[in-house]
Amino acid sequence: MKKSLKVVTLGALLGLAACGGGSHDAPPATSAPAPTQPATTQAAAPSTAGQFGVPECDDYMAKYLACVDSKVPEAARAMVRQQLEQTKEAWQKAAATPEGKAGLATGCKAASDAAKTSMAAYGCTF
């Protein structure tokens, strides 16, 4: 259970890091990978919704992706999506066990609450 909680906490922190901490400006372009094609490829495949089996996480991921794809400036989008993919991987590992799923429900609710504030800078609502 402690390991699952650590994974959830890590995922929430990565999710918050992906938000840019409520920054109004796009992160420096040097932080983002130069090619934007991978982000476009990922955006074309909305495969993240419903992958966790935890309604709070599935809902958070769908809303967060919609925000990123429609509101986050193009210069920052690839970096944010890359960080979101890392969060998704951690959450999928945690969701592999019943204990992990229970921890994810709490962690994803907290991530969603935090995103309401941090992603408001981009005009997103959750």
C-alpha positions as CSV (number, residue, x, y, z in Angstrom):
1,M,0.0,0.0,0.0
2,K,2.8,2.4,0.8
3,K,4.4,1.7,-2.6
4,S,1.1,2.4,-4.3
5,L,0.7,5.6,-2.4
6,K,4.2,6.7,-3.4
7,V,3.3,6.0,-7.1
8,V,0.1,8.0,-6.7
9,T,1.9,10.8,-5.1
10,L,4.6,10.8,-7.8
11,G,1.9,10.8,-10.4
12,A,0.1,13.7,-8.8
13,L,3.4,15.7,-8.6
14,L,4.2,15.0,-12.2
15,G,0.7,16.1,-13.1
16,L,1.2,19.3,-11.2
17,A,4.6,19.8,-12.8
18,A,3.0,19.4,-16.2
19,C,0.7,22.2,-15.2
20,G,3.6,24.6,-15.0
21,G,2.6,25.7,-11.5
22,G,0.0,28.1,-12.8
23,S,2.4,30.0,-15.0
24,H,0.8,32.4,-17.4
25,D,3.6,32.2,-19.9
26,A,4.7,29.2,-21.9
27,P,7.9,27.5,-20.6
28,P,11.1,28.2,-22.5
29,A,11.2,26.4,-25.8
30,T,14.6,24.9,-24.8
31,S,12.7,22.7,-22.3
32,A,10.4,21.2,-25.0
33,P,11.5,18.7,-27.6
34,A,12.1,20.5,-30.9
35,P,9.8,18.4,-33.1
36,T,6.1,18.8,-32.5
37,Q,5.0,15.9,-34.6
38,P,5.0,13.4,-31.7
39,A,2.6,15.6,-29.8
40,T,0.3,15.7,-32.9
41,T,0.5,11.9,-33.2
42,Q,-0.4,11.5,-29.5
43,A,-3.3,14.0,-29.8
44,A,-4.7,12.0,-32.7
45,A,-5.0,8.9,-30.5
46,P,-7.2,9.7,-27.5
47,S,-6.4,6.4,-25.9
48,T,-5.9,7.6,-22.4
49,A,-9.5,8.0,-21.4
50,G,-10.8,5.0,-19.4
51,Q,-7.5,3.2,-19.1
52,F,-7.2,3.2,-15.3
53,G,-10.4,1.6,-14.2
54,V,-10.6,4.4,-11.6
55,P,-13.3,6.9,-12.5
56,E,-11.5,9.8,-10.8
57,C,-8.3,9.2,-12.8
58,D,-10.2,8.5,-16.1
59,D,-12.1,11.8,-15.6
60,Y,-9.0,13.7,-14.7
61,M,-7.0,12.5,-17.7
62,A,-9.8,13.2,-20.2
63,K,-10.3,16.7,-18.9
64,Y,-6.6,17.4,-18.6
65,L,-5.9,16.2,-22.1
66,A,-8.8,18.3,-23.5
67,C,-7.3,21.4,-21.7
68,V,-3.8,20.7,-23.0
69,D,-4.9,20.1,-26.6
70,S,-7.2,23.1,-26.8
71,K,-5.7,25.7,-24.5
72,V,-2.0,25.2,-23.8
73,P,0.2,27.1,-26.2
74,E,1.7,25.0,-28.9
75,A,5.3,25.8,-27.7
76,A,4.6,24.1,-24.4
77,R,2.2,21.4,-25.5
78,A,4.7,18.7,-26.3
79,M,6.5,19.0,-23.0
80,V,3.2,19.0,-21.0
81,R,2.0,15.9,-22.9
82,Q,5.3,14.1,-22.3
83,Q,5.0,14.7,-18.6
84,L,1.4,13.6,-18.7
85,E,2.4,10.4,-20.4
86,Q,4.9,9.7,-17.5
87,T,2.0,10.3,-15.1
88,K,-0.2,7.9,-17.1
89,E,2.4,5.2,-17.0
90,A,2.8,5.5,-13.2
91,W,-1.0,5.4,-12.7
92,Q,-1.4,2.4,-14.9
93,K,1.2,0.5,-12.8
94,A,-0.6,1.5,-9.6
95,A,-4.0,0.5,-11.0
96,A,-2.7,-3.0,-11.5
97,T,-3.6,-3.9,-7.9
98,P,-6.7,-3.3,-5.8
99,E,-4.7,-1.4,-3.2
100,G,-3.2,0.8,-6.0
101,K,-6.6,1.6,-7.4
102,A,-7.8,2.7,-4.0
103,G,-4.9,5.0,-3.6
104,L,-5.3,6.3,-7.1
105,A,-8.9,7.4,-6.4
106,T,-7.6,9.7,-3.7
107,G,-4.5,10.9,-5.6
108,C,-6.4,11.6,-8.8
109,K,-9.1,13.6,-7.0
110,A,-6.3,15.7,-5.4
111,A,-4.6,16.1,-8.9
112,S,-7.9,17.2,-10.3
113,D,-8.5,19.7,-7.5
114,A,-5.0,21.1,-8.0
115,A,-5.4,21.3,-11.8
116,K,-8.6,23.4,-11.3
117,T,-6.3,26.1,-10.0
118,S,-3.2,25.7,-12.0
119,M,-4.8,25.2,-15.4
120,A,-7.1,28.1,-14.9
121,A,-4.1,30.2,-16.1
122,Y,-4.8,28.7,-19.5
123,G,-8.5,29.2,-19.3
124,C,-9.3,25.6,-18.6
125,T,-12.2,24.5,-16.3
126,F,-12.5,21.1,-14.6
